[in-house]
Amino acid sequence: MSDSQVETLSKQFKYFSEKVYPGSSPLYQGLSARIAEDPEILSLASESRKGEIVPNLFFATVHFLLLQGTEHPLSAFFPSLCSSSGGGGDPYPYFRSFCLENKNRIRCLASSKRVQTNEVQRCACLLPAFELVARESRGGPLSLVDIGASAGLNLLWDRYGYDYGTGRKYGNVNSPVQISCTVRGDPKPPIPEIFPSVESRLGIDLNPIEVRDTEEMLWLKSLVWPEHTKRAELLQRAIELARRDPPRVISGDVVDVLPGVLSELPRHSTLCVFHSHTVYQFPQELRDRLLSQITELSRKRDLFEVSFEWWRGKDQPSLELSRVRDGKRREELLAYCSPHGEWLQWVQRT
Ligand SMILES: C[S@@+](CC[C@H](N)C(=O)[O-])C[C@H]1O[C@@H](n2cnc3c(N)ncnc32)[C@H](O)[C@@H]1O
């Protein structure tokens, strides 16, 4: 690895320790600050798959090996593995020795896996957007396409229960997956008492994650930062639910497969493509291609696009709805949301 590559990666770990992990993962915050100063570990991290967010991917590989049962004193510092963790001592020497002892396994995982966190909590933000789509299509059934679906868990949003702190529950109150989300301020989002009906649901992903594959599920769990034990529990419950009747996620680059997928969806249904925490990571050229492809496809059939993305340069993720018809799109900002969907601030006025 060249000096300039080491320097770039060091800056990335430093950035994550100062801007991304604080307030969310004290463990990764401390470790990434130290990695930024450690050429040997930086060199190992540099072998991560190109195009991925290296700190998140690198930590996930270590987390994966620990969750898989690799015995090491480092596990004592991971709240996901040890409930009494975080008590004391400096984890870095243990982290360093773990990385060096497991170099080959880390290399192999980091160069082949992707950051594909599937966050079901985000369904709490998507739900009012789906409700708006259903209202505008006069209650017709929805045909949903999730771009960058990962394991497809967000396609199953209507099998979950929701609590927005309004004193009542929504959706399936008996579901093992119960999602809480705080609504900030006014106006209030349109949360439906009766959920929109879904005619078909399909995910597209470069690398679909199979919910019945134990190792792939372990990888999904490794992507959850170690302090986020409630998120990990919710994920586990969503996985168990999805395993009974898994969502269909097809493999491919969205711009290659979307036209074929859309042409096969039931004619009488309302077409709604959605994406969360996916498109903002696309290179600009791919993002532009997707945008013009969707706009072009609307010449054949009207469609809605729901976007929950954290656009570059913005302080927080936003939820947007585009009505795309006859080659024209009308975009509307609906809400600001936390990255994982723990809160939602509705801004659209009906
Ligand atoms: C961070 S995950 C988000 C998963 C899910 N949307 C969620 O919010 O929980 C992004 C997903 O997009 C997929 N992806 C990235 N580029 C893609 C592309 N060009 N076509 C299809 N999927 C893509 C990745 O494989 C990954 O599974």
Ligand as a Chemical Component Dictionary entry (heavy atoms), coordinates in Angstrom:
data_LIG
# 
_chem_comp.id                   LIG 
_chem_comp.type                 NON-POLYMER 
_chem_comp.pdbx_formal_charge   0 
_chem_comp.three_letter_code    LIG 
# 
loop_
_chem_comp_atom.comp_id 
_chem_comp_atom.atom_id 
_chem_comp_atom.alt_atom_id 
_chem_comp_atom.type_symbol 
_chem_comp_atom.charge 
_chem_comp_atom.model_Cartn_x 
_chem_comp_atom.model_Cartn_y 
_chem_comp_atom.model_Cartn_z 
_chem_comp_atom.pdbx_ordinal 
LIG C1  C1  C 0  -26.824 -0.236 3.118  1  
LIG S1  S1  S 1  -27.734 -1.498 2.325  2  
LIG C2  C2  C 0  -29.392 -0.941 2.660  3  
LIG C3  C3  C 0  -30.366 -2.088 2.738  4  
LIG C4  C4  C 0  -31.826 -1.705 2.929  5  
LIG N1  N1  N 0  -32.296 -0.863 1.854  6  
LIG C5  C5  C 0  -32.097 -1.067 4.252  7  
LIG O1  O1  O 0  -32.349 0.154  4.312  8  
LIG O2  O2  O -1 -32.093 -1.764 5.280  9  
LIG C6  C6  C 0  -27.530 -1.072 0.596  10 
LIG C7  C7  C 0  -27.815 -2.242 -0.331 11 
LIG O3  O3  O 0  -27.779 -1.778 -1.685 12 
LIG C8  C8  C 0  -27.206 -2.772 -2.505 13 
LIG N2  N2  N 0  -26.724 -2.153 -3.752 14 
LIG C9  C9  C 0  -25.690 -1.285 -3.878 15 
LIG N3  N3  N 0  -25.541 -0.930 -5.169 16 
LIG C10 C10 C 0  -26.521 -1.560 -5.877 17 
LIG C11 C11 C 0  -26.877 -1.597 -7.252 18 
LIG N4  N4  N 0  -26.202 -0.896 -8.164 19 
LIG N5  N5  N 0  -27.928 -2.363 -7.625 20 
LIG C12 C12 C 0  -28.608 -3.102 -6.700 21 
LIG N6  N6  N 0  -28.300 -3.104 -5.371 22 
LIG C13 C13 C 0  -27.282 -2.346 -4.956 23 
LIG C14 C14 C 0  -26.103 -3.359 -1.616 24 
LIG O4  O4  O 0  -25.713 -4.649 -2.058 25 
LIG C15 C15 C 0  -26.783 -3.356 -0.243 26 
LIG O5  O5  O 0  -27.413 -4.577 0.023  27 
# 
loop_
_chem_comp_bond.comp_id 
_chem_comp_bond.atom_id_1 
_chem_comp_bond.atom_id_2 
_chem_comp_bond.value_order 
_chem_comp_bond.pdbx_ordinal 
LIG C1  S1  SING 1  
LIG S1  C2  SING 2  
LIG S1  C6  SING 3  
LIG C2  C3  SING 4  
LIG C3  C4  SING 5  
LIG C4  N1  SING 6  
LIG C4  C5  SING 7  
LIG C5  O1  DOUB 8  
LIG C5  O2  SING 9  
LIG C6  C7  SING 10 
LIG C7  O3  SING 11 
LIG C7  C15 SING 12 
LIG O3  C8  SING 13 
LIG C8  N2  SING 14 
LIG C8  C14 SING 15 
LIG N2  C9  SING 16 
LIG N2  C13 SING 17 
LIG C9  N3  DOUB 18 
LIG N3  C10 SING 19 
LIG C10 C11 SING 20 
LIG C10 C13 DOUB 21 
LIG C11 N4  SING 22 
LIG C11 N5  DOUB 23 
LIG N5  C12 SING 24 
LIG C12 N6  DOUB 25 
LIG N6  C13 SING 26 
LIG C14 O4  SING 27 
LIG C14 C15 SING 28 
LIG C15 O5  SING 29 
# 
